[in-house]
Amino acid sequence: MIRKNIILTKKTWERYDIIEQIFRSHHPELDGIPLSKEKLTYEMQKYYIKTEPKFKHLIDGDEKR
């Protein structure tokens, strides 16, 4: 695993609470399980890449992770 630091504005950091609420509304089976901001960021990236037809093929094999 590679860790890199990124700079986020306070507004962006606070939006993770909203992102987590949305993610949990779609995945109630994860209630009570802590989610890292790294996990939420990964899921957002995966969602947007998969919903774009021109890029979907780039992560087709990524589901095994």
Rosetta constraint file for C-alpha pairs under 8 A:
AtomPair CA 8 CA 12 HARMONIC 6.01 0.50
AtomPair CA 8 CA 13 HARMONIC 6.24 0.50
AtomPair CA 9 CA 13 HARMONIC 6.28 0.50
AtomPair CA 10 CA 14 HARMONIC 6.13 0.50
AtomPair CA 11 CA 15 HARMONIC 6.36 0.50
AtomPair CA 12 CA 16 HARMONIC 7.11 0.50
AtomPair CA 14 CA 18 HARMONIC 7.73 0.50
AtomPair CA 15 CA 19 HARMONIC 6.26 0.50
AtomPair CA 16 CA 20 HARMONIC 5.95 0.50
AtomPair CA 16 CA 37 HARMONIC 7.05 0.50
AtomPair CA 16 CA 40 HARMONIC 7.87 0.50
AtomPair CA 17 CA 21 HARMONIC 6.33 0.50
AtomPair CA 18 CA 22 HARMONIC 6.30 0.50
AtomPair CA 19 CA 23 HARMONIC 6.08 0.50
AtomPair CA 19 CA 40 HARMONIC 7.36 0.50
AtomPair CA 20 CA 24 HARMONIC 5.97 0.50
AtomPair CA 20 CA 35 HARMONIC 7.92 0.50
AtomPair CA 20 CA 40 HARMONIC 6.92 0.50
AtomPair CA 21 CA 25 HARMONIC 6.11 0.50
AtomPair CA 22 CA 26 HARMONIC 6.66 0.50
AtomPair CA 23 CA 27 HARMONIC 6.28 0.50
AtomPair CA 23 CA 40 HARMONIC 7.79 0.50
AtomPair CA 24 CA 28 HARMONIC 5.56 0.50
AtomPair CA 24 CA 30 HARMONIC 6.74 0.50
AtomPair CA 24 CA 31 HARMONIC 6.93 0.50
AtomPair CA 27 CA 31 HARMONIC 7.76 0.50
AtomPair CA 35 CA 39 HARMONIC 6.36 0.50
AtomPair CA 35 CA 40 HARMONIC 7.07 0.50
AtomPair CA 36 CA 40 HARMONIC 6.46 0.50
AtomPair CA 37 CA 41 HARMONIC 6.05 0.50
AtomPair CA 38 CA 42 HARMONIC 6.14 0.50
AtomPair CA 39 CA 43 HARMONIC 6.19 0.50
AtomPair CA 40 CA 44 HARMONIC 6.19 0.50
AtomPair CA 41 CA 45 HARMONIC 6.22 0.50
AtomPair CA 42 CA 46 HARMONIC 6.13 0.50
AtomPair CA 43 CA 47 HARMONIC 6.05 0.50
AtomPair CA 44 CA 48 HARMONIC 6.27 0.50
AtomPair CA 45 CA 49 HARMONIC 6.12 0.50
AtomPair CA 46 CA 50 HARMONIC 6.04 0.50
AtomPair CA 46 CA 59 HARMONIC 7.87 0.50
AtomPair CA 47 CA 51 HARMONIC 6.19 0.50
AtomPair CA 48 CA 52 HARMONIC 6.46 0.50
AtomPair CA 49 CA 55 HARMONIC 5.79 0.50
AtomPair CA 49 CA 56 HARMONIC 5.59 0.50
AtomPair CA 49 CA 59 HARMONIC 7.63 0.50
AtomPair CA 50 CA 55 HARMONIC 6.92 0.50
AtomPair CA 50 CA 56 HARMONIC 4.50 0.50
AtomPair CA 50 CA 57 HARMONIC 7.95 0.50
AtomPair CA 50 CA 59 HARMONIC 7.48 0.50
AtomPair CA 51 CA 56 HARMONIC 6.77 0.50
AtomPair CA 52 CA 56 HARMONIC 5.87 0.50
AtomPair CA 53 CA 57 HARMONIC 7.76 0.50
AtomPair CA 55 CA 59 HARMONIC 7.86 0.50
AtomPair CA 56 CA 60 HARMONIC 6.58 0.50
AtomPair CA 59 CA 63 HARMONIC 7.58 0.50
